[in-house]
């Protein structure tokens, strides 16, 4: 990856970890995510539609990708909320974010873009570090920490991430290059995500309870939109979606540190070791993973 693409993804990671921590602290995650997505859809509608009518920068292929990607993202938000409701933040967030790293790498290979040896090693280290994070001690490894009801929600959230990541990478290669196109596509991605999220709420017959402070979903909406806009721009600058997805997991390092400070959760030693492994993997991707 180019250093500029790495910078974009790291900046995005701080934003992503920030809004997830705020959402977790507020509670009522399902309602919180609904309000956050609604804020993005309402505030971005006029500028996104007007600018796209003038620029005509999104291809037919990208429109189909945006619709499919939104479906997967709606799935991700819904099952991430279920994960937060049934597990510690420092377990749910890393597991839901780690599994897509290896799966998207497999997707790159199937698309005829195999990883470099250093890049593959980095991806494996990232995934391995993420799997260490749920432990409270090195002696505490047990299947029950990974194979339980909460893990089922995390797996579904991870599957959603794989889907929207691969589709958005394909879309980024078919549109006019540049940050403004990335932001326009980003809006329509969130628009379809909101519709899909409402569908999941209806299918599972749940709307959640009233959220706490009303302004927090709006602040998180800004952070979420900006964070993924930077990722979409980075997709344009990198050949491999898996490198971008792997580097996004730097948000786990941030999230674990902030999570311990905010929620006083256990297992600092092993989880710090996991984040160090993750960081080493990211360095291998950045400096040995190629373009």
Buried (B, 14 or more C-beta within 10 A) or exposed (E): BEEEBBEBBBBBBBBBBBBBBBBBBBBBBBBBBBBBBBBBBEBBEEEBBEBBEEEEBBBEEBBBBBBBBBBBBBBBBBBBBBBBBBBBBBBBBBBBBBBBBBBBBBBBBEBEBEBBEBBBBBBBBBBBBBBBBBBBEEEEEEEEBBEEEBBBBBBBBBBBBBBBBBBBBBBBBBBBEEBBBBBBBBBBBBBBBBBBBBBBBEEEEBEBEEBBEEEBBBBBBBBBBBBBBBBBBBBBBBBBBBBBBBBBBBBBBBBBBBBBEBEEBBBEEBBBBBBBBBBBBBBBBBEBBBE
